[in-house]
Amino acid sequence: MGLLEKIGSMFGEDDEKLLVLGLDCATPQLMFKGFGKRLPNLKRLIEGGTYGELRSSTPPITNPAWFCMLSSKSPGTLGAYGFRHRKTGTYDQYLATKDRIDHDRVWKYLNDDGKKTGVLGVPNTFPPEEVEGLMVTSFLTPDTDSEFVFPEEMKQEIIELASFDGKYSKEEDGYMLDIENFRSEDKKRILNDLFEMTEKRTEVTKKLLDRDDWDFFMTVFMAPDRLHHGFWKYFDEDHKDYEPGNEFEDAVPNYYEFLDHQIGEILEKVEGDTKIIVVSDHGAKKLDGCICLNEFLREEGYLTLNEEPEEQQRLDEDMIDWENTEAWGWGGYYARLFLNVDGREPEGKVPEEEYEEKREELIEKLENLKGPDGEDIGTKVLKPEEVYDTVHGDAPDLMVFFGDLNWRSSGSVGTGTLYLEENDTGPDHANHDWNGIFIGYDPDTPGKGKVEGLNIKDVAPTILKKMGTEIPEDFEGKPVDF
């Protein structure tokens, strides 16, 4: 039995069908405004459906945002605050994989309701789950030698589906999980890989959708996120490094136009009564630079190192003089700040009774931190328990959003400055933004046009409602009416 026959036996024949197209980092200022006229397929869904900006999770990071979206839970409920975590009470780190999150996502509820599901490239799905249908994992998968497909006997056939002689795709390359080293100056290679990965994801999706007896199918494109990080400065006239007439000035708009064409090809594969959702986990905005959190903490006397770094380097916990350190932090899209609390950490210094006082002190100093030219940048510092109704897992003591996400956080030390022009992990021109996109299209229901107040936690209950599946009582979002 071939792949398509196997897929056909997996998917049911229920009348309710829903296709979800995930566009990681697709941002409303481009999709709803800037490039709207160049996106005829998305424009058709928007004009005939219900759409709006979708408030992302706090923090707006791929992991945990996609998990929040598909479980209708906050990061506090999930205990997921980024890609890596620190085990509270220690100085140890771990990768926050899906196995550390004990919450189901929409396909589990749909499977329990007798519906068959296809899941392709959804972040934080490795290793693949046993589903009633098909699951192909995402960019955190080590490589295609791993068991990244369920059922596993279909792995080779998925690779072969992505091996075709397309405009960008190369037959020998097979399935692409991600773009290698996308924070690089090798822009021509990255751009070609962006188009190739998108073309391959589209081709696999189309071939799987050729069977019309599935119930729910979801595929996620990672390429928009990689595009924004690698090429934002080349088209955004407000970016500090924008140069008119540069070689890659049309890279971002051309990619969006190509992506829209690929979406059009996918839509041709679904039946006319299929409901469509297009969604992103967060948006993007220009990056003004990086603020060196640990250099700030050193200057203010909260962080002491065993010796002065000879050059810029990432802070390692072994470098810290814990007996004389009150706080340290991690870089990334936002900063996670940890206090070295007596009785909690192995070599804690901050007395437990001074914990709140120390947090308030740091909040005031960080929110008053000026930019490199003495300008106000609007930094926001949040306490996890004030953000989430519940705080599970290993949350940081403070969450720092420099410049309201116009600035990244750098965890490096030895920089000689509080401010870096570039991301310390590689060339990067964009940071994540708070709002992604939502488009809901139901051919049987008139669209409501633009709506306000959409939240990422609303997507899962919307999916279940559209599929006629009961919404669990512990969902934190509400269904979008479209």
C-alpha positions as semicolon CSV with decimal commas, in nm:
position;residue;x (nm);y (nm);z (nm)
1;M;0,000;0,000;0,000
2;G;0,142;0,340;-0,100
3;L;0,154;0,657;0,105
4;L;-0,166;0,815;-0,025
5;E;-0,360;0,494;0,024
6;K;-0,230;0,476;0,381
7;I;-0,330;0,836;0,440
8;G;-0,672;0,764;0,295
9;S;-0,728;0,484;0,542
10;M;-0,634;0,712;0,829
11;F;-0,864;1,003;0,762
12;G;-1,233;0,984;0,826
13;E;-1,537;1,086;0,629
14;D;-1,694;1,339;0,865
15;D;-1,867;1,631;0,696
16;E;-1,678;1,890;0,903
17;K;-1,339;1,966;0,752
18;L;-1,091;2,226;0,867
19;L;-0,755;2,329;0,723
20;V;-0,519;2,540;0,936
21;L;-0,226;2,715;0,770
22;G;0,029;2,837;1,023
23;L;0,270;3,109;0,914
24;D;0,531;3,148;1,183
25;C;0,599;3,516;1,258
26;A;0,364;3,644;0,983
27;T;0,299;3,998;1,090
28;P;-0,019;4,207;1,051
29;Q;0,145;4,528;0,932
30;L;0,265;4,341;0,623
31;M;-0,017;4,096;0,557
32;F;-0,310;4,326;0,629
33;K;-0,157;4,650;0,504
34;G;0,187;4,668;0,343
35;F;0,169;4,378;0,100
36;G;-0,207;4,332;0,079
37;K;-0,241;4,401;-0,293
38;R;0,030;4,146;-0,370
39;L;-0,145;3,865;-0,185
40;P;-0,459;3,778;-0,386
41;N;-0,525;3,440;-0,223
42;L;-0,497;3,570;0,132
43;K;-0,691;3,879;0,029
44;R;-0,977;3,657;-0,086
45;L;-0,989;3,485;0,253
46;I;-0,970;3,817;0,436
47;E;-1,242;3,985;0,231
48;G;-1,473;3,686;0,261
49;G;-1,396;3,601;0,619
50;T;-1,316;3,726;0,968
51;Y;-0,972;3,858;1,050
52;G;-0,772;4,060;1,296
53;E;-0,454;4,096;1,494
54;L;-0,395;3,806;1,729
55;R;-0,236;3,890;2,062
56;S;0,046;3,646;2,121
57;S;0,159;3,480;2,441
58;T;0,376;3,652;2,699
59;P;0,651;3,605;2,593
60;P;0,582;3,608;2,216
61;I;0,823;3,327;2,130
62;T;0,767;3,033;1,895
63;N;0,798;2,804;2,192
64;P;0,569;2,852;2,391
65;A;0,338;3,046;2,157
66;W;0,233;2,756;1,933
67;F;0,172;2,539;2,238
68;C;-0,041;2,815;2,394
69;M;-0,235;2,848;2,071
70;L;-0,318;2,479;2,035
71;S;-0,382;2,402;2,403
72;S;-0,560;2,727;2,498
73;K;-0,333;2,762;2,799
74;S;-0,103;3,044;2,908
75;P;0,273;2,995;2,951
76;G;0,212;3,010;3,325
77;T;-0,031;2,719;3,309
78;L;0,198;2,526;3,077
79;G;0,516;2,614;3,263
80;A;0,677;2,716;2,933
81;Y;0,865;3,047;2,909
82;G;1,105;2,995;2,619
83;F;1,325;2,738;2,451
84;R;1,552;2,678;2,749
85;H;1,468;2,682;3,116
86;R;1,650;2,691;3,446
87;K;1,553;2,435;3,704
88;T;1,446;2,651;3,999
89;G;1,662;2,595;4,305
90;T;1,967;2,512;4,092
91;Y;2,190;2,679;3,836
92;D;2,119;2,403;3,580
93;Q;1,954;2,451;3,239
94;Y;1,737;2,224;3,026
95;L;1,561;2,237;2,691
96;A;1,185;2,282;2,728
97;T;1,064;2,003;2,501
98;K;0,702;1,901;2,464
99;D;0,757;1,604;2,695
100;R;0,792;1,850;2,983
101;I;0,447;1,997;2,918
102;D;0,160;1,785;3,045
103;H;-0,122;1,937;2,840
104;D;-0,302;1,811;2,530
105;R;-0,340;1,999;2,205
106;V;-0,632;2,013;1,966
107;W;-0,554;1,697;1,772
108;K;-0,588;1,487;2,090
109;Y;-0,942;1,618;2,149
110;L;-1,030;1,569;1,783
111;N;-0,893;1,214;1,783
112;D;-1,091;1,135;2,099
113;D;-1,399;1,258;1,914
114;G;-1,336;1,013;1,632
115;K;-1,185;1,263;1,391
116;K;-0,871;1,201;1,188
117;T;-0,592;1,456;1,193
118;G;-0,289;1,552;0,988
119;V;-0,018;1,759;1,160
120;L;0,276;1,883;0,955
121;G;0,561;2,097;1,090
122;V;0,384;2,232;1,399
123;P;0,651;2,356;1,643
124;N;0,723;2,154;1,954
125;T;0,601;1,819;1,823
126;F;0,926;1,621;1,838
127;P;0,927;1,334;1,909
128;P;0,602;1,266;1,720
129;E;0,293;1,157;1,910
130;E;0,076;0,859;1,830
131;V;-0,218;1,019;1,656
132;E;-0,516;0,895;1,461
133;G;-0,375;1,008;1,132
134;L;-0,033;1,154;1,058
135;M;0,225;1,370;1,238
136;V;0,545;1,512;1,087
137;T;0,750;1,705;1,342
138;S;0,906;2,050;1,333
139;F;1,227;2,250;1,326
140;L;1,350;2,135;1,670
141;T;1,385;1,783;1,528
142;P;1,759;1,699;1,522
143;D;1,757;1,582;1,158
144;T;1,569;1,363;0,915
145;D;1,763;1,060;1,035
146;S;1,555;1,094;1,351
147;E;1,215;0,935;1,387
148;F;1,023;1,248;1,291
149;V;0,712;1,087;1,138
150;F;0,423;0,897;1,291
151;P;0,350;0,632;1,183
152;E;0,724;0,573;1,149
153;E;0,691;0,341;0,850
154;M;0,584;0,648;0,649
155;K;0,905;0,840;0,716
156;Q;1,076;0,749;0,389
157;E;0,765;0,827;0,189
158;I;0,743;1,176;0,345
159;I;1,105;1,235;0,246
160;E;1,027;1,119;-0,107
161;L;0,726;1,350;-0,129
162;A;0,962;1,643;-0,072
163;S;1,209;1,518;-0,332
164;F;1,091;1,666;-0,659
165;D;1,238;1,883;-0,928
166;G;1,072;2,214;-0,852
167;K;1,191;2,566;-0,919
168;Y;1,376;2,583;-0,589
169;S;1,365;2,227;-0,459
170;K;1,650;1,986;-0,522
171;E;1,566;1,622;-0,560
172;E;1,859;1,499;-0,352
173;D;1,776;1,717;-0,051
174;G;1,447;1,560;0,059
175;Y;1,234;1,703;0,339
176;M;1,358;2,027;0,503
177;L;1,297;2,072;0,875
178;D;1,452;2,419;0,893
179;I;1,713;2,647;0,739
180;E;2,061;2,580;0,864
181;N;2,237;2,879;1,024
182;F;1,972;3,133;0,923
183;R;2,151;3,403;1,126
184;S;2,436;3,440;0,880
185;E;2,578;3,685;0,628
186;D;2,535;3,427;0,353
187;K;2,218;3,597;0,239
188;K;2,189;3,447;-0,110
189;R;2,207;3,095;0,029
190;I;1,953;3,175;0,303
191;L;1,711;3,334;0,059
192;N;1,724;3,037;-0,176
193;D;1,672;2,803;0,120
194;L;1,368;3,007;0,230
195;F;1,199;2,958;-0,106
196;E;1,306;2,595;-0,125
197;M;1,176;2,505;0,221
198;T;0,846;2,679;0,146
199;E;0,809;2,503;-0,188
200;K;0,880;2,165;-0,031
201;R;0,639;2,222;0,258
202;T;0,374;2,320;0,006
203;E;0,437;2,015;-0,213
204;V;0,413;1,772;0,079
205;T;0,097;1,945;0,202
206;K;-0,065;1,931;-0,142
207;K;0,011;1,564;-0,189
208;L;-0,128;1,478;0,153
209;L;-0,439;1,687;0,084
210;D;-0,500;1,507;-0,244
211;R;-0,700;1,265;-0,033
212;D;-1,034;1,432;0,042
213;D;-1,132;1,211;0,337
214;W;-0,938;1,386;0,615
215;D;-1,113;1,583;0,892
216;F;-0,851;1,824;1,027
217;F;-0,520;1,915;0,868
218;M;-0,263;2,167;0,991
219;T;0,066;2,267;0,834
220;V;0,308;2,534;0,958
221;F;0,557;2,732;0,746
222;M;0,867;2,840;0,943
223;A;1,019;3,038;0,658
224;P;0,850;3,375;0,735
225;D;1,024;3,383;1,074
226;R;1,364;3,311;0,919
227;L;1,295;3,569;0,648
228;H;1,224;3,845;0,897
229;H;1,533;3,778;1,105
230;G;1,756;3,769;0,800
231;F;1,616;4,040;0,574
232;W;1,411;4,299;0,766
233;K;1,664;4,579;0,736
234;Y;1,672;4,551;0,359
235;F;1,312;4,662;0,299
236;D;1,202;4,860;0,610
237;E;1,280;5,225;0,552
238;D;1,252;5,290;0,927
239;H;1,526;5,042;1,012
240;K;1,846;5,211;1,125
241;D;2,052;5,012;0,873
242;Y;1,823;5,043;0,573
243;E;1,998;5,148;0,251
244;P;1,784;5,243;-0,051
245;G;1,846;5,036;-0,359
246;N;2,022;4,755;-0,176
247;E;2,057;4,411;-0,335
248;F;1,788;4,249;-0,118
249;E;1,536;4,534;-0,103
250;D;1,265;4,320;-0,266
251;A;1,343;3,996;-0,082
252;V;1,069;4,026;0,181
253;P;0,783;4,145;-0,045
254;N;0,882;3,891;-0,312
255;Y;0,878;3,610;-0,059
256;Y;0,534;3,709;0,070
257;E;0,405;3,710;-0,288
258;F;0,557;3,364;-0,342
259;L;0,407;3,238;-0,015
260;D;0,064;3,363;-0,120
261;H;0,097;3,173;-0,447
262;Q;0,187;2,858;-0,255
263;I;-0,116;2,907;-0,031
264;G;-0,329;2,938;-0,343
265;E;-0,202;2,601;-0,466
266;I;-0,286;2,444;-0,130
267;L;-0,636;2,591;-0,130
268;E;-0,702;2,434;-0,468
269;K;-0,661;2,093;-0,303
270;V;-0,945;2,131;-0,053
271;E;-1,315;2,094;-0,105
272;G;-1,535;2,400;-0,137
273;D;-1,700;2,345;0,200
274;T;-1,370;2,321;0,390
275;K;-1,323;2,582;0,662
276;I;-0,992;2,767;0,658
277;I;-0,788;2,926;0,937
278;V;-0,465;3,116;0,867
279;V;-0,276;3,206;1,181
280;S;0,062;3,315;1,313
281;D;0,214;3,277;1,658
282;H;0,352;3,632;1,684
283;G;0,455;3,921;1,466
284;A;0,781;4,099;1,387
285;K;0,928;4,448;1,407
286;K;1,257;4,619;1,337
287;L;1,538;4,553;1,581
288;D;1,719;4,860;1,715
289;G;1,993;4,663;1,890
290;C;2,070;4,460;2,201
291;I;2,093;4,563;2,564
292;C;2,346;4,369;2,767
293;L;2,150;4,266;3,074
294;N;2,440;4,108;3,258
295;E;2,668;4,405;3,195
296;F;2,395;4,622;3,346
297;L;2,375;4,393;3,648
298;R;2,753;4,406;3,684
299;E;2,758;4,785;3,668
300;E;2,485;4,805;3,932
301;G;2,662;4,560;4,164
302;Y;2,416;4,270;4,138
303;L;2,643;4,032;3,943
304;T;3,005;3,946;4,019
305;L;3,228;3,728;3,802
306;N;3,521;3,519;3,914
307;E;3,745;3,706;3,670
308;E;3,713;3,974;3,404
309;P;3,638;3,830;3,057
310;E;3,911;3,894;2,801
311;E;3,657;3,918;2,520
312;Q;3,283;3,921;2,458
313;Q;3,132;3,586;2,543
314;R;2,811;3,426;2,657
315;L;2,773;3,416;3,033
316;D;2,827;3,069;3,172
317;E;2,713;2,992;3,524
318;D;3,062;2,863;3,607
319;M;3,193;3,216;3,551
320;I;2,982;3,362;3,832
321;D;3,103;3,434;4,185
322;W;2,783;3,316;4,348
323;E;2,875;3,423;4,702
324;N;2,878;3,784;4,580
325;T;2,598;3,771;4,321
326;E;2,237;3,874;4,375
327;A;2,106;3,848;4,019
328;W;2,193;3,726;3,670
329;G;2,005;3,682;3,348
330;W;1,965;3,532;3,003
331;G;1,946;3,699;2,665
332;G;1,700;3,639;2,384
333;Y;1,389;3,808;2,246
334;Y;1,325;3,911;2,604
335;A;1,537;3,889;2,919
336;R;1,481;3,638;3,193
337;L;1,622;3,765;3,519
338;F;1,691;3,537;3,815
339;L;1,762;3,624;4,175
340;N;2,012;3,425;4,379
341;V;1,791;3,367;4,681
342;D;1,916;3,237;5,014
343;G;1,755;2,902;5,090
344;R;1,641;2,853;4,728
345;E;1,961;2,856;4,524
346;P;2,265;2,650;4,634
347;E;2,471;2,961;4,711
348;G;2,191;3,211;4,758
349;K;2,274;3,565;4,867
350;V;1,943;3,758;4,866
351;P;1,762;3,699;5,198
352;E;1,414;3,559;5,141
353;E;1,257;3,848;5,332
354;E;1,423;4,095;5,091
355;Y;1,306;3,916;4,776
356;E;1,020;4,153;4,691
357;E;1,220;4,460;4,779
358;K;1,500;4,346;4,548
359;R;1,258;4,279;4,262
360;E;1,100;4,624;4,296
361;E;1,444;4,782;4,303
362;L;1,546;4,605;3,983
363;I;1,217;4,688;3,810
364;E;1,264;5,058;3,877
365;K;1,622;5,059;3,752
366;L;1,552;4,857;3,440
367;E;1,243;5,052;3,338
368;N;1,439;5,375;3,377
369;L;1,732;5,248;3,172
370;K;1,788;5,485;2,880
371;G;1,893;5,409;2,527
372;P;2,246;5,473;2,398
373;D;2,161;5,837;2,320
374;G;1,986;5,898;2,651
375;E;1,641;5,841;2,503
376;D;1,347;5,677;2,677
377;I;1,287;5,337;2,519
378;G;0,982;5,214;2,714
379;T;1,114;4,896;2,875
380;K;0,855;4,681;3,053
381;V;0,947;4,454;3,346
382;L;0,687;4,201;3,459
383;K;0,648;3,966;3,753
384;P;0,524;3,625;3,634
385;E;0,258;3,600;3,903
386;E;0,112;3,931;3,786
387;V;0,099;3,812;3,424
388;Y;-0,048;3,466;3,470
389;D;-0,332;3,335;3,683
390;T;-0,113;3,038;3,773
391;V;0,265;3,002;3,751
392;H;0,385;2,648;3,695
393;G;0,728;2,517;3,609
394;D;1,047;2,716;3,631
395;A;0,951;3,076;3,572
396;P;1,209;3,356;3,593
397;D;1,187;3,602;3,879
398;L;1,142;3,892;3,635
399;M;1,059;3,915;3,266
400;V;1,224;4,211;3,090
401;F;1,102;4,341;2,754
402;F;1,358;4,600;2,650
403;G;1,211;4,887;2,452
404;D;0,882;4,697;2,437
405;L;1,061;4,444;2,210
406;N;1,240;4,699;1,991
407;W;1,558;4,580;2,163
408;R;1,673;4,225;2,223
409;S;1,838;4,114;2,542
410;S;2,200;4,008;2,526
411;G;2,329;3,773;2,793
412;S;2,691;3,832;2,694
413;V;2,960;3,970;2,921
414;G;3,290;4,132;2,831
415;T;3,120;4,361;2,580
416;G;3,258;4,683;2,725
417;T;2,918;4,844;2,670
418;L;2,552;4,812;2,763
419;Y;2,446;4,840;2,399
420;L;2,521;4,626;2,094
421;E;2,436;4,725;1,738
422;E;2,377;4,362;1,641
423;N;2,234;4,048;1,795
424;D;2,513;3,868;1,981
425;T;2,401;3,531;1,840
426;G;2,440;3,631;1,475
427;P;2,315;3,888;1,221
428;D;1,953;3,967;1,300
429;H;1,738;4,255;1,179
430;A;1,404;4,188;1,348
431;N;1,263;4,105;1,688
432;H;0,932;3,941;1,765
433;D;0,626;4,161;1,812
434;W;0,319;4,115;2,029
435;N;0,059;4,063;1,758
436;G;0,032;3,791;1,497
437;I;-0,255;3,734;1,254
438;F;-0,583;3,545;1,246
439;I;-0,795;3,481;0,938
440;G;-1,103;3,263;0,961
441;Y;-1,292;3,167;0,647
442;D;-1,609;2,956;0,642
443;P;-1,765;2,918;0,296
444;D;-2,104;2,859;0,459
445;T;-2,098;3,169;0,682
446;P;-2,065;3,538;0,590
447;G;-1,744;3,686;0,727
448;K;-1,749;3,956;0,993
449;G;-1,458;4,152;0,852
450;K;-1,201;4,295;1,088
451;V;-1,251;4,213;1,456
452;E;-1,066;4,325;1,768
453;G;-0,955;4,159;2,088
454;L;-0,836;3,824;1,950
455;N;-0,600;3,623;2,168
456;I;-0,373;3,333;2,081
457;K;-0,557;3,115;2,334
458;D;-0,877;3,160;2,130
459;V;-0,752;2,948;1,840
460;A;-0,789;2,602;2,000
461;P;-1,151;2,651;2,110
462;T;-1,227;2,797;1,766
463;I;-1,091;2,484;1,600
464;L;-1,292;2,253;1,824
465;K;-1,612;2,451;1,781
466;K;-1,579;2,453;1,404
467;M;-1,518;2,078;1,413
468;G;-1,819;2,013;1,635
469;T;-1,604;1,885;1,921
470;E;-1,675;1,975;2,281
471;I;-1,453;2,250;2,424
472;P;-1,284;2,147;2,752
473;E;-1,375;2,351;3,058
474;D;-1,011;2,427;3,138
475;F;-0,950;2,610;2,809
476;E;-0,852;2,970;2,882
477;G;-0,958;3,117;2,549
478;K;-1,295;3,158;2,380
479;P;-1,399;3,057;2,029
480;V;-1,387;3,316;1,753
481;D;-1,720;3,345;1,573
482;F;-1,660;3,324;1,200
